[in-house]
């Protein structure tokens, strides 16, 4: 599972899903609110900040978007086209 956005919702999803599946978290913001907590929970190599990279979603069964992430971004549109 990839969680897009590390604000309140993204952090909540990470905590809820931790231990239930493999997790990756990404955010366009360089230092999002819960970046350090996410790194501590799922490991630094599973948290990417500063850009939204479609490659981070390769192999993911589910991508969860926080409500603060715009669906008008090329990132979202590319994922939607891929299904």
C-alpha positions in Angstrom: 0.0 0.0 0.0 1.2 3.5 -0.8 -0.1 6.4 1.2 0.1 9.7 -0.6 0.2 12.6 1.8 1.7 12.7 5.3 -0.8 15.0 7.1 -3.4 13.9 9.6 -5.2 11.4 7.3 -2.0 9.9 5.8 -0.5 9.4 9.3 -3.7 7.8 10.5 -3.8 5.4 7.6 -0.1 4.4 8.3 -0.8 3.7 11.9 -3.9 1.7 11.2 -2.3 -0.4 8.5 1.1 -0.9 10.1 1.8 -4.6 10.5 -1.1 -5.5 8.1 0.7 -4.9 4.8 3.9 -3.5 3.2 3.7 0.3 3.4 5.2 3.2 1.5 4.5 6.9 2.2 5.1 9.8 -0.2 4.5 13.5 -0.1 5.2 16.4 -2.4 6.1 18.6 0.6 9.8 18.3 1.6 9.1 18.2 5.3 5.5 17.1 5.8 4.0 17.2 9.3 4.3 13.5 10.1 7.5 12.6 8.1 9.6 11.8 11.1 6.9 9.7 12.8 6.4 7.8 9.5 10.1 7.1 9.2 10.2 5.8 12.8 7.1 3.6 12.1 7.8 2.1 8.7 11.5 2.9 8.1 13.3 5.7 6.3 13.6 3.7 3.1 9.8 3.6 2.9 9.2 7.3 3.1 9.8 9.7 0.2 9.3 13.5 0.5 9.7 16.4 -1.8 8.1 14.9 -4.9 5.4 12.5 -6.1 7.0 9.8 -8.1 4.8 7.3 -9.9 7.6 4.7 -9.6 7.0 4.5 -5.9 3.6 3.0 -6.7 4.9 0.2 -8.9 3.7 -3.1 -7.5 1.3 -1.5 -5.0 -2.1 -3.1 -4.8 -3.6 0.0 -3.2 -2.8 3.7 -3.3 -4.5 5.8 -0.6 -4.7 9.6 -1.3 -5.1 12.0 1.6 -7.9 14.5 1.0 -5.4 17.4 0.8 -3.7 15.9 -2.3 -5.2 17.3 -5.5 -6.6 14.9 -8.0 -5.7 17.4 -10.7 -2.0 16.5 -10.5 -0.3 14.6 -13.3 0.7 12.1 -10.7 -2.9 11.3 -9.8 -4.0 11.3 -13.5 -1.2 8.9 -14.5 -2.1 6.5 -11.7 -5.8 6.7 -12.7 -5.0 5.9 -16.3 -3.0 2.8 -15.2 -5.9 1.6 -13.2 
